[in-house]
Amino acid sequence: MTDADGILSQSDVAEAAADLYRAEQERIQVRPTSARYPGMTLADAYRVQDAVVARKLAAGGRIIGRKIGLTSKAMQRAMHIDEPDYGTLLDDMRFEDGGVIEAARFTDPRIEVELAFVIGERLGGTDLTVDDVLAATRHAAPALELIAARSYRVDPETGRPRGLLDTVSDNAASAGIVLGAPFDPRDVDLPWCGAVLRRNGVVEETGLAAGVLGHPALGVVWLARRFAAHGIALEPGQIVLAGSFTRPIEVAAGDAVDADFGPLGSVGCRFA
């Protein structure tokens, strides 16, 4: 799903998607997409992302939701953009709270803290509000997002850092999700939801959900409005990760991570 055709040929898009798909399957990293295709646009990056997801669906995967990224002003300024990005969540990305995850399955894995919205009623339209999102939400939950980089964070040939086009092409770095206990988001002042992220018992990050566009449900508003322009809605049962409100922390085999959301409970996992 893209806003424009972009400038890459269909064969270029297919080739870029094949490389990223192979990188994930073989647990290796490849050159950033924009380094191989100079001049590509954001529309091209989403075309590549769509092609990667299509490969996963053809292999038997199932879409379970979406993730929203780059929601903080600091990250947007760093990327020289003025809106978030998004990626697709598939069924093989879902991990159980308290479960064990194989670290070697992912390249350059990192963990972020988020709130997840589980959609209860079909949500679509270009004039949606936060109240519409809350009314259509079955429940929310504390969440961890596992992100990974199938392309190098620094291109080994040019030394140029991985940028927005590379991240979008790589399915917005989506790799995994862990959800905690459900709660009714209408009963909570969502921007003031806070979390303490620990790795091996040591506090690494803290944050408030207000860091996500001022209100985490605004991320869902943005996504639903963007999809509405293409005749697509968020469907019942889909999970939407609203965006991180902490810096991502690196994880490796042997690490245990947990995010303490206070009265909303904790969510965590271990890496082996």
Stockholm file with secondary structure:
# STOCKHOLM 1.0

chainA/1-272         MTDADGILSQSDVAEAAADLYRAEQERIQVRPTSARYPGMTLADAYRVQDAVVARKLAAGGRIIGRKIGLTSKAMQRAMHIDEPDYGTLLDDMRFEDGGVIEAARFTDPRIEVELAFVIGERLGGTDLTVDDVLAATRHAAPALELIAARSYRVDPETGRPRGLLDTVSDNAASAGIVLGAPFDPRDVDLPWCGAVLRRNGVVEETGLAAGVLGHPALGVVWLARRFAAHGIALEPGQIVLAGSFTRPIEVAAGDAVDADFGPLGSVGCRFA
#=GR chainA/1-272 SS CCSSCCSSCHHHHHHHHHHHHHHHHHTCCBCCHHHHSTTCCHHHHHHHHHHHHHHHHHTTCCEEEEEEECCSHHHHHHHTCSSCEEEEEEGGGEECTTCEECGGGSSSCEEEEEEEEEECSCBCCSSCCHHHHHHHEEEEEEEEEEECCSBCSBCTTTCCBCCHHHHHHTGGGEEEEEECCCBCGGGSCGGGCEEEEEETTEEEEEEEGGGTTTSHHHHHHHHHHHHHTTTCCBCTTCEEECCCSSCCEECCTTCEEEEECGGGCEEEEEEC
#=GC SS_cons         CCSSCCSSCHHHHHHHHHHHHHHHHHTCCBCCHHHHSTTCCHHHHHHHHHHHHHHHHHTTCCEEEEEEECCSHHHHHHHTCSSCEEEEEEGGGEECTTCEECGGGSSSCEEEEEEEEEECSCBCCSSCCHHHHHHHEEEEEEEEEEECCSBCSBCTTTCCBCCHHHHHHTGGGEEEEEECCCBCGGGSCGGGCEEEEEETTEEEEEEEGGGTTTSHHHHHHHHHHHHHTTTCCBCTTCEEECCCSSCCEECCTTCEEEEECGGGCEEEEEEC
//
